[in-house]
Amino acid sequence: KAAGYAILAKVYLYMGNYGQAEAYTDSVLLINNILTDYNTGNVHPGSLLDLSRNPEILLGRLGVDYAFYQKYGGGGFFIGASLHSLLDSNDTRLVGNFAANTRFNPNTTYTAQVFNYSITVAEMLLMKAECLARKGNAAGAIDLVNQLRKKPLIRYMPLDPGINALTAVLEERQRELFYHGGTRLFDLKRLNRESGLAQTLQRIGDDGTTVIATLPANSPRYLMPFAPSIIANNPKIIQNGR
């Protein structure tokens, strides 16, 4: 039941229906509000058994990609500049996941890359905090973010109560939900519809200055085109623009 409520909460959040999203996060948290202590547990699971041992998991799902591992050798990710700027050496989400603070080192099966698509209590807290921030309850939103931050920080430091609550929540979503079920992609797409939150993404070269590629907010390149074979078998499908 908690997993069903959590899925409904996510759907309503992505729709921008924050009242319904908050109501369903409340329903979830009445059933389960346990948070994982990152200082004593592993951040990213390597198997469904790992998920079953984590009391924070509401819906456990993993993607096991053999082709990705064979092509990139596992852990072929480097931290992006925006995420890196939000994490520091006091945060286990940086030191526990990124070798030398740059290269992501998730659990693998040594033959496949494991991607985590689970829904957690932490995500529900962040969703409720966003709903509170959007309706003007800044203190309530910051309180929930601080509640979450007690688990991943090596030395807990509460947020300044005077900061912008919505910004604080969205930044904490980046810290908590990276490499997690495509959450960042959906956040970018929904927040790009708000002028004050829209972002233009850039891929920077190894020299640290050369811009290799740019992705403007609301670009059609956020959607992949359908393969010709799919269009051929389903002629009523309208191809995504590029």
Phi and psi in degrees as GROMACS dihedral restraints (atoms count N, CA, C in turn):
[ dihedral_restraints ]
;  ai    aj    ak    al  type     phi  dphi    fc
    3     4     5     6     1   -61.9    20    10
    4     5     6     7     1   -39.9    20    10
    6     7     8     9     1   -63.8    20    10
    7     8     9    10     1   -41.3    20    10
    9    10    11    12     1   -63.2    20    10
   10    11    12    13     1   -43.8    20    10
   12    13    14    15     1   -62.0    20    10
   13    14    15    16     1   -39.0    20    10
   15    16    17    18     1   -64.4    20    10
   16    17    18    19     1   -40.5    20    10
   18    19    20    21     1   -65.1    20    10
   19    20    21    22     1   -42.7    20    10
   21    22    23    24     1   -61.3    20    10
   22    23    24    25     1   -41.4    20    10
   24    25    26    27     1   -60.1    20    10
   25    26    27    28     1   -43.1    20    10
   27    28    29    30     1   -64.7    20    10
   28    29    30    31     1   -42.2    20    10
   30    31    32    33     1   -60.3    20    10
   31    32    33    34     1   -46.5    20    10
   33    34    35    36     1   -68.3    20    10
   34    35    36    37     1   -34.0    20    10
   36    37    38    39     1   -62.4    20    10
   37    38    39    40     1   -46.2    20    10
   39    40    41    42     1   -67.3    20    10
   40    41    42    43     1   -26.0    20    10
   42    43    44    45     1   -77.7    20    10
   43    44    45    46     1   -15.0    20    10
   45    46    47    48     1    83.1    20    10
   46    47    48    49     1    13.8    20    10
   48    49    50    51     1   -93.2    20    10
   49    50    51    52     1    82.6    20    10
   51    52    53    54     1   -73.8    20    10
   52    53    54    55     1   -25.4    20    10
   54    55    56    57     1   -64.9    20    10
   55    56    57    58     1   -47.9    20    10
   57    58    59    60     1   -69.2    20    10
   58    59    60    61     1   -37.3    20    10
   60    61    62    63     1   -60.1    20    10
   61    62    63    64     1   -44.7    20    10
   63    64    65    66     1   -64.2    20    10
   64    65    66    67     1   -40.9    20    10
   66    67    68    69     1   -60.4    20    10
   67    68    69    70     1   -41.6    20    10
   69    70    71    72     1   -75.9    20    10
   70    71    72    73     1   -31.7    20    10
   72    73    74    75     1   -64.7    20    10
   73    74    75    76     1   -36.9    20    10
   75    76    77    78     1   -61.2    20    10
   76    77    78    79     1   -40.7    20    10
   78    79    80    81     1   -63.9    20    10
   79    80    81    82     1   -38.9    20    10
   81    82    83    84     1   -64.6    20    10
   82    83    84    85     1   -49.0    20    10
   84    85    86    87     1   -69.6    20    10
   85    86    87    88     1   -20.0    20    10
   87    88    89    90     1   -69.4    20    10
   88    89    90    91     1   -27.1    20    10
   90    91    92    93     1   -88.8    20    10
   91    92    93    94     1   -42.7    20    10
   93    94    95    96     1  -148.8    20    10
   94    95    96    97     1   122.2    20    10
   96    97    98    99     1  -131.0    20    10
   97    98    99   100     1    26.5    20    10
   99   100   101   102     1   -81.0    20    10
  100   101   102   103     1   133.9    20    10
  102   103   104   105     1  -111.0    20    10
  103   104   105   106     1   142.5    20    10
  105   106   107   108     1   -77.7    20    10
  106   107   108   109     1   135.6    20    10
  108   109   110   111     1   -87.6    20    10
  109   110   111   112     1   106.0    20    10
  111   112   113   114     1   -64.4    20    10
  112   113   114   115     1   -19.9    20    10
  114   115   116   117     1   -73.5    20    10
  115   116   117   118     1   -15.8    20    10
  117   118   119   120     1  -121.8    20    10
  118   119   120   121     1    -9.3    20    10
  120   121   122   123     1  -127.5    20    10
  121   122   123   124     1   163.2    20    10
  123   124   125   126     1   -77.1    20    10
  124   125   126   127     1   144.0    20    10
  126   127   128   129     1   -78.2    20    10
  127   128   129   130     1   -48.3    20    10
  129   130   131   132     1  -114.2    20    10
  130   131   132   133     1   130.0    20    10
  132   133   134   135     1   -77.7    20    10
  133   134   135   136     1   157.8    20    10
  135   136   137   138     1  -111.9    20    10
  136   137   138   139     1    -7.2    20    10
  138   139   140   141     1  -157.9    20    10
  139   140   141   142     1   165.2    20    10
  141   142   143   144     1   -64.3    20    10
  142   143   144   145     1   -28.7    20    10
  144   145   146   147     1   -63.1    20    10
  145   146   147   148     1   -39.4    20    10
  147   148   149   150     1   -59.3    20    10
  148   149   150   151     1   -42.3    20    10
  150   151   152   153     1   -64.8    20    10
  151   152   153   154     1   -39.2    20    10
  153   154   155   156     1   -65.6    20    10
  154   155   156   157     1   -21.5    20    10
  156   157   158   159     1   -90.9    20    10
  157   158   159   160     1    -2.5    20    10
  159   160   161   162     1  -101.9    20    10
  160   161   162   163     1   111.5    20    10
  162   163   164   165     1   -68.1    20    10
  163   164   165   166     1   -12.6    20    10
  165   166   167   168     1   -79.4    20    10
  166   167   168   169     1   -19.4    20    10
  168   169   170   171     1   -72.5    20    10
  169   170   171   172     1   125.5    20    10
  171   172   173   174     1   -94.9    20    10
  172   173   174   175     1   -42.5    20    10
  174   175   176   177     1  -135.4    20    10
  175   176   177   178     1   115.1    20    10
  177   178   179   180     1   -95.7    20    10
  178   179   180   181     1   118.5    20    10
  180   181   182   183     1  -143.7    20    10
  181   182   183   184     1   136.0    20    10
  183   184   185   186     1  -128.3    20    10
  184   185   186   187     1   147.8    20    10
  186   187   188   189     1  -110.8    20    10
  187   188   189   190     1   126.8    20    10
  189   190   191   192     1  -110.6    20    10
  190   191   192   193     1   112.5    20    10
  192   193   194   195     1  -113.7    20    10
  193   194   195   196     1   106.1    20    10
  195   196   197   198     1   -76.9    20    10
  196   197   198   199     1   -39.2    20    10
  198   199   200   201     1   -64.7    20    10
  199   200   201   202     1   -38.8    20    10
  201   202   203   204     1   -62.2    20    10
  202   203   204   205     1   -45.2    20    10
  204   205   206   207     1   -63.9    20    10
  205   206   207   208     1   -41.9    20    10
  207   208   209   210     1   -65.0    20    10
  208   209   210   211     1   -32.9    20    10
  210   211   212   213     1   -80.9    20    10
  211   212   213   214     1   -40.8    20    10
  213   214   215   216     1  -109.8    20    10
  214   215   216   217     1    -6.3    20    10
  216   217   218   219     1    79.8    20    10
  217   218   219   220     1     9.4    20    10
  219   220   221   222     1    82.5    20    10
  220   221   222   223     1   138.3    20    10
  222   223   224   225     1    63.0    20    10
  223   224   225   226     1    29.6    20    10
  225   226   227   228     1   -83.2    20    10
  226   227   228   229     1    50.5    20    10
  228   229   230   231     1  -130.9    20    10
  229   230   231   232     1   142.8    20    10
  231   232   233   234     1  -118.3    20    10
  232   233   234   235     1   145.6    20    10
  234   235   236   237     1   -66.2    20    10
  235   236   237   238     1   136.5    20    10
  237   238   239   240     1   -76.5    20    10
  238   239   240   241     1   158.6    20    10
  240   241   242   243     1   -61.9    20    10
  241   242   243   244     1   -40.4    20    10
  243   244   245   246     1   -66.8    20    10
  244   245   246   247     1   -40.8    20    10
  246   247   248   249     1   -70.1    20    10
  247   248   249   250     1   -41.4    20    10
  249   250   251   252     1   -59.6    20    10
  250   251   252   253     1   -35.5    20    10
  252   253   254   255     1   -69.6    20    10
  253   254   255   256     1   -18.5    20    10
  255   256   257   258     1   -94.8    20    10
  256   257   258   259     1   -12.6    20    10
  258   259   260   261     1  -111.2    20    10
  259   260   261   262     1   150.7    20    10
  261   262   263   264     1  -143.1    20    10
  262   263   264   265     1  -179.7    20    10
  264   265   266   267     1   -68.7    20    10
  265   266   267   268     1    -6.4    20    10
  267   268   269   270     1   -89.5    20    10
  268   269   270   271     1     0.3    20    10
  270   271   272   273     1  -114.6    20    10
  271   272   273   274     1   119.3    20    10
  273   274   275   276     1   -64.8    20    10
  274   275   276   277     1   -18.6    20    10
  276   277   278   279     1   -70.3    20    10
  277   278   279   280     1   -19.0    20    10
  279   280   281   282     1   -92.8    20    10
  280   281   282   283     1   -58.7    20    10
  282   283   284   285     1   -69.5    20    10
  283   284   285   286     1   -25.0    20    10
  285   286   287   288     1   -88.8    20    10
  286   287   288   289     1    -8.0    20    10
  288   289   290   291     1  -125.9    20    10
  289   290   291   292     1   -19.5    20    10
  291   292   293   294     1  -121.0    20    10
  292   293   294   295     1   112.4    20    10
  294   295   296   297     1   -63.6    20    10
  295   296   297   298     1   132.2    20    10
  297   298   299   300     1    54.5    20    10
  298   299   300   301     1    25.7    20    10
  300   301   302   303     1    65.1    20    10
  301   302   303   304     1    14.6    20    10
  303   304   305   306     1  -132.1    20    10
  304   305   306   307     1   -45.3    20    10
  306   307   308   309     1   -95.0    20    10
  307   308   309   310     1   123.7    20    10
  309   310   311   312     1   -71.5    20    10
  310   311   312   313     1   136.7    20    10
  312   313   314   315     1  -131.7    20    10
  313   314   315   316     1    69.8    20    10
  315   316   317   318     1   -75.9    20    10
  316   317   318   319     1   167.8    20    10
  318   319   320   321     1   -63.6    20    10
  319   320   321   322     1   142.0    20    10
  321   322   323   324     1  -134.5    20    10
  322   323   324   325     1   167.6    20    10
  324   325   326   327     1   -90.0    20    10
  325   326   327   328     1     4.1    20    10
  327   328   329   330     1    71.6    20    10
  328   329   330   331     1     1.7    20    10
  330   331   332   333     1  -131.9    20    10
  331   332   333   334     1    -9.6    20    10
  333   334   335   336     1  -150.0    20    10
  334   335   336   337     1   156.3    20    10
  336   337   338   339     1   -91.7    20    10
  337   338   339   340     1   132.4    20    10
  339   340   341   342     1  -103.4    20    10
  340   341   342   343     1   122.9    20    10
  342   343   344   345     1  -109.9    20    10
  343   344   345   346     1   134.4    20    10
  345   346   347   348     1   -97.4    20    10
  346   347   348   349     1   119.1    20    10
  348   349   350   351     1  -115.0    20    10
  349   350   351   352     1    21.2    20    10
  351   352   353   354     1   -73.6    20    10
  352   353   354   355     1   161.2    20    10
  354   355   356   357     1  -112.7    20    10
  355   356   357   358     1   133.7    20    10
  357   358   359   360     1  -124.3    20    10
  358   359   360   361     1   167.0    20    10
  360   361   362   363     1   -61.0    20    10
  361   362   363   364     1   -39.4    20    10
  363   364   365   366     1   -58.4    20    10
  364   365   366   367     1   -42.1    20    10
  366   367   368   369     1   -64.1    20    10
  367   368   369   370     1   -38.4    20    10
  369   370   371   372     1   -64.6    20    10
  370   371   372   373     1   -41.0    20    10
  372   373   374   375     1   -61.2    20    10
  373   374   375   376     1   -41.8    20    10
  375   376   377   378     1   -66.8    20    10
  376   377   378   379     1   -37.1    20    10
  378   379   380   381     1   -66.9    20    10
  379   380   381   382     1   -43.4    20    10
  381   382   383   384     1   -63.8    20    10
  382   383   384   385     1   -40.3    20    10
  384   385   386   387     1   -61.1    20    10
  385   386   387   388     1   -40.3    20    10
  387   388   389   390     1   -64.7    20    10
  388   389   390   391     1   -41.4    20    10
  390   391   392   393     1   -62.6    20    10
  391   392   393   394     1   -40.3    20    10
  393   394   395   396     1   -65.4    20    10
  394   395   396   397     1   -43.6    20    10
  396   397   398   399     1   -61.9    20    10
  397   398   399   400     1   -39.3    20    10
  399   400   401   402     1   -72.0    20    10
  400   401   402   403     1   -21.6    20    10
  402   403   404   405     1  -101.2    20    10
  403   404   405   406     1    11.5    20    10
  405   406   407   408     1    94.9    20    10
  406   407   408   409     1     3.8    20    10
  408   409   410   411     1   -91.8    20    10
  409   410   411   412     1    73.6    20    10
  411   412   413   414     1   -64.2    20    10
  412   413   414   415     1   -41.6    20    10
  414   415   416   417     1   -62.6    20    10
  415   416   417   418     1   -42.7    20    10
  417   418   419   420     1   -64.5    20    10
  418   419   420   421     1   -39.6    20    10
  420   421   422   423     1   -64.9    20    10
  421   422   423   424     1   -47.3    20    10
  423   424   425   426     1   -63.6    20    10
  424   425   426   427     1   -36.3    20    10
  426   427   428   429     1   -62.4    20    10
  427   428   429   430     1   -41.3    20    10
  429   430   431   432     1   -68.1    20    10
  430   431   432   433     1   -40.2    20    10
  432   433   434   435     1   -63.7    20    10
  433   434   435   436     1   -41.7    20    10
  435   436   437   438     1   -63.7    20    10
  436   437   438   439     1   -36.8    20    10
  438   439   440   441     1   -59.1    20    10
  439   440   441   442     1   -41.8    20    10
  441   442   443   444     1   -69.5    20    10
  442   443   444   445     1   -40.5    20    10
  444   445   446   447     1   -66.8    20    10
  445   446   447   448     1   -16.4    20    10
  447   448   449   450     1   -65.8    20    10
  448   449   450   451     1   -21.9    20    10
  450   451   452   453     1   -87.6    20    10
  451   452   453   454     1   -42.3    20    10
  453   454   455   456     1   -88.5    20    10
  454   455   456   457     1   -20.2    20    10
  456   457   458   459     1   -80.1    20    10
  457   458   459   460     1   137.4    20    10
  459   460   461   462     1   -67.6    20    10
  460   461   462   463     1   -45.4    20    10
  462   463   464   465     1  -121.0    20    10
  463   464   465   466     1   110.4    20    10
  465   466   467   468     1   -65.8    20    10
  466   467   468   469     1   129.7    20    10
  468   469   470   471     1  -134.0    20    10
  469   470   471   472     1   114.3    20    10
  471   472   473   474     1   -67.9    20    10
  472   473   474   475     1   154.8    20    10
  474   475   476   477     1   -71.8    20    10
  475   476   477   478     1   152.7    20    10
  477   478   479   480     1   -65.9    20    10
  478   479   480   481     1   122.2    20    10
  480   481   482   483     1   -62.8    20    10
  481   482   483   484     1   -13.5    20    10
  483   484   485   486     1   -89.3    20    10
  484   485   486   487     1    -2.2    20    10
  486   487   488   489     1   -76.3    20    10
  487   488   489   490     1   166.4    20    10
  489   490   491   492     1   -67.6    20    10
  490   491   492   493     1   118.9    20    10
  492   493   494   495     1   -65.5    20    10
  493   494   495   496     1   -44.0    20    10
  495   496   497   498     1   -64.8    20    10
  496   497   498   499     1   -41.8    20    10
  498   499   500   501     1   -60.6    20    10
  499   500   501   502     1   -43.1    20    10
  501   502   503   504     1   -61.0    20    10
  502   503   504   505     1   -41.7    20    10
  504   505   506   507     1   -66.0    20    10
  505   506   507   508     1   -46.8    20    10
  507   508   509   510     1   -65.7    20    10
  508   509   510   511     1   -35.3    20    10
  510   511   512   513     1   -67.9    20    10
  511   512   513   514     1   -38.3    20    10
  513   514   515   516     1   -68.1    20    10
  514   515   516   517     1   -31.6    20    10
  516   517   518   519     1   -60.7    20    10
  517   518   519   520     1   -40.4    20    10
  519   520   521   522     1   -63.5    20    10
  520   521   522   523     1   -42.9    20    10
  522   523   524   525     1   -64.6    20    10
  523   524   525   526     1   -42.0    20    10
  525   526   527   528     1   -85.0    20    10
  526   527   528   529     1   -33.0    20    10
  528   529   530   531     1  -113.1    20    10
  529   530   531   532     1    18.0    20    10
  531   532   533   534     1   -65.3    20    10
  532   533   534   535     1   151.5    20    10
  534   535   536   537     1    53.5    20    10
  535   536   537   538     1    40.7    20    10
  537   538   539   540     1  -138.8    20    10
  538   539   540   541     1    92.9    20    10
  540   541   542   543     1    61.8    20    10
  541   542   543   544     1    25.6    20    10
  543   544   545   546     1    70.7    20    10
  544   545   546   547     1    15.9    20    10
  546   547   548   549     1   -60.0    20    10
  547   548   549   550     1   -40.5    20    10
  549   550   551   552     1   -63.9    20    10
  550   551   552   553     1   -39.2    20    10
  552   553   554   555     1   -60.7    20    10
  553   554   555   556     1   -47.2    20    10
  555   556   557   558     1   -65.8    20    10
  556   557   558   559     1   -36.2    20    10
  558   559   560   561     1   -63.8    20    10
  559   560   561   562     1   -44.6    20    10
  561   562   563   564     1   -59.6    20    10
  562   563   564   565     1   -44.2    20    10
  564   565   566   567     1   -66.2    20    10
  565   566   567   568     1   -41.5    20    10
  567   568   569   570     1   -75.9    20    10
  568   569   570   571     1   -36.9    20    10
  570   571   572   573     1   -75.7    20    10
  571   572   573   574     1   -23.4    20    10
  573   574   575   576     1   -64.0    20    10
  574   575   576   577     1   -16.0    20    10
  576   577   578   579     1   -82.4    20    10
  577   578   579   580     1    -5.1    20    10
  579   580   581   582     1  -111.3    20    10
  580   581   582   583     1   120.3    20    10
  582   583   584   585     1   -56.4    20    10
  583   584   585   586     1   -37.9    20    10
  585   586   587   588     1   -75.9    20    10
  586   587   588   589     1   -10.2    20    10
  588   589   590   591     1  -118.4    20    10
  589   590   591   592     1    -5.1    20    10
  591   592   593   594     1   -66.1    20    10
  592   593   594   595     1   146.0    20    10
  594   595   596   597     1  -132.3    20    10
  595   596   597   598     1   145.5    20    10
  597   598   599   600     1  -103.6    20    10
  598   599   600   601     1   121.2    20    10
  600   601   602   603     1   -91.1    20    10
  601   602   603   604     1   146.8    20    10
  603   604   605   606     1  -133.2    20    10
  604   605   606   607     1   142.2    20    10
  606   607   608   609     1  -102.6    20    10
  607   608   609   610     1   119.1    20    10
  609   610   611   612     1  -101.4    20    10
  610   611   612   613     1   140.3    20    10
  612   613   614   615     1   -71.4    20    10
  613   614   615   616     1   176.2    20    10
  615   616   617   618     1   -63.6    20    10
  616   617   618   619     1   -21.6    20    10
  618   619   620   621     1   -77.8    20    10
  619   620   621   622     1    -6.0    20    10
  621   622   623   624     1    83.8    20    10
  622   623   624   625     1    -1.6    20    10
  624   625   626   627     1  -130.6    20    10
  625   626   627   628     1   -34.1    20    10
  627   628   629   630     1   -70.5    20    10
  628   629   630   631     1   125.8    20    10
  630   631   632   633     1   -85.9    20    10
  631   632   633   634     1   114.6    20    10
  633   634   635   636     1   -84.8    20    10
  634   635   636   637     1   -39.8    20    10
  636   637   638   639     1  -152.6    20    10
  637   638   639   640     1   152.5    20    10
  639   640   641   642     1  -130.3    20    10
  640   641   642   643     1   137.8    20    10
  642   643   644   645     1  -124.7    20    10
  643   644   645   646     1   101.3    20    10
  645   646   647   648     1   -68.7    20    10
  646   647   648   649     1   158.5    20    10
  648   649   650   651     1   -59.3    20    10
  649   650   651   652     1   139.4    20    10
  651   652   653   654     1    64.0    20    10
  652   653   654   655     1    19.6    20    10
  654   655   656   657     1   -65.6    20    10
  655   656   657   658     1   142.6    20    10
  657   658   659   660     1   -62.9    20    10
  658   659   660   661     1   -15.6    20    10
  660   661   662   663     1   -72.9    20    10
  661   662   663   664     1    -3.4    20    10
  663   664   665   666     1   -68.6    20    10
  664   665   666   667     1   -18.3    20    10
  666   667   668   669     1  -108.6    20    10
  667   668   669   670     1   136.8    20    10
  669   670   671   672     1   -81.4    20    10
  670   671   672   673     1   143.1    20    10
  672   673   674   675     1   -71.1    20    10
  673   674   675   676     1   151.0    20    10
  675   676   677   678     1   -72.2    20    10
  676   677   678   679     1   143.9    20    10
  678   679   680   681     1   -65.6    20    10
  679   680   681   682     1   147.1    20    10
  681   682   683   684     1   -54.8    20    10
  682   683   684   685     1   -34.6    20    10
  684   685   686   687     1   -65.8    20    10
  685   686   687   688     1   -33.9    20    10
  687   688   689   690     1   -69.5    20    10
  688   689   690   691     1   -43.9    20    10
  690   691   692   693     1   -61.8    20    10
  691   692   693   694     1   -40.5    20    10
  693   694   695   696     1   -63.3    20    10
  694   695   696   697     1   -36.6    20    10
  696   697   698   699     1   -87.7    20    10
  697   698   699   700     1   -13.1    20    10
  699   700   701   702     1  -137.2    20    10
  700   701   702   703     1    72.0    20    10
  702   703   704   705     1   -63.3    20    10
  703   704   705   706     1   -13.9    20    10
  705   706   707   708     1   -84.7    20    10
  706   707   708   709     1    -7.9    20    10
  708   709   710   711     1   -70.5    20    10
  709   710   711   712     1   132.1    20    10
  711   712   713   714     1   -89.9    20    10
  712   713   714   715     1   124.9    20    10
  714   715   716   717     1   -65.9    20    10
  715   716   717   718     1   139.4    20    10
  717   718   719   720     1   -68.8    20    10
  718   719   720   721     1   137.1    20    10
  720   721   722   723     1   -72.4    20    10
  721   722   723   724     1   160.8    20    10
